[in-house]
């Protein structure tokens, strides 16, 4: 078969997954790539031709065979859609990377991620879930090896192998379950009350909905929801799961009817009155009130009666909470109190009455100077957690919120400093705190006895960026975390479920002989019991 690359060698070939299309890159400076129809392998038919504009080093097809990626000498990955047709067309602008050429490319088997290895020994990852809005997925992976000559994903898309020109192979364990945003940072996440849908707020003014019936294999629920033109910073589901609220940087809250999450319907008019970008939204436990707050000169908290979401009514809120920004809102489980954590200009946590809007409940809780604070009530309402940007979490006895003076146990410290989020699990047994040091870090404590909290295992870490917002699934078995690099990550906290999944995937790989070779002591105790 003549690849029709006159006077030059072929620099790369790739078959589509179904084997019906062959892509062949010539070694010319124009980056010529020929496509061949191999439906009848004994009679290959020349299809379309595309040009990258720079010499091509590597080719890869997406799992559905419709997209072709080419890593080129110009330090970019070029994409074409319709690669399985005779008329392929450019897919967006080239994906720019390091200063050195890309010499290897690969799509993950689940089709959500594109990896490209560079001559500068780094690997760039992109979210390609939505081809029209491809975004960089976290920071480049940089290992100890030399230039990355080949990249390949494991069948479950969770491990990336990188072959280096020094003869070594680096293995990268990717975050447990990654949910790529639709564009820009993922600022907020929220589970629906039935746990079957996760909403993610995107900085490209959209909200992504994911089917999380199987949290280990989330699936997009259609295209991202498009509201107004401003970045979405906060999302929340109503307690009955029929309404989704999305607060944006324009000071508006858009409501969506998500009774059928596969067919969400935007309600006509956005809620206004916040007069500043919105950073937090929260529904009252009965679902009749929606609170929103954010960046405002006096820390305004606005309230709406949303007992009928199609006809929301503006209510008196808190005209001045004492600072310039409110970063966090939390209703007490009985709905009588609204707690607000603010930025460094505030330096306090305030409790406000929902029965007498604007009336303070008890005394404000002072925080260290120039620190921001986040708040969360335990499900039984007897404990209020306050976490500040110095990495200190304090548990307060909130049995009587009018006299919030008693601390429960010693302050919980997040090593290394900063903290951006605190959250109780719905079963009340776990408190999680997310922060940012070198990597995204999540610390967990057992708070079954809130007067004696104890750490749970090692911190959870994620390489894709600093942890910003946390959310537990209703059954407390899954933890979602947003990062500042356009990714939400899910952790399966059900130990028994994790063991079963690992054992099913390993097919008994750690047998008695392997145990003797690698473990030695204690005696063989098969980690995966046979039924």
QUIQUIGI-V184038 format. One line per field, one symbol per residue. burial: # if it has 9 or more other ideal C-beta (glycine too) atoms within 8 Angstrom, else .. Layout:
burial = ???
This chain:
burial = ..#.#....#######...#########..########.....#..#..#.#.##########.#.#################....#.....##.##..#########.#########.########.##.######.##.#.#.###.#.##..#.######.....#.#.##.#################.#.################..#..#.##..##.##.##########.#.#######.########..#..#.##..##..#.##########.#.######.#.#########..#..#..#.##..#############.#.########.#########..##..#..##.#...#########.#.################..#..#...##..#.#..##########.#.########..########..#..#......#.#############.########.#########...###.###..#.#.#...###.........#.#...
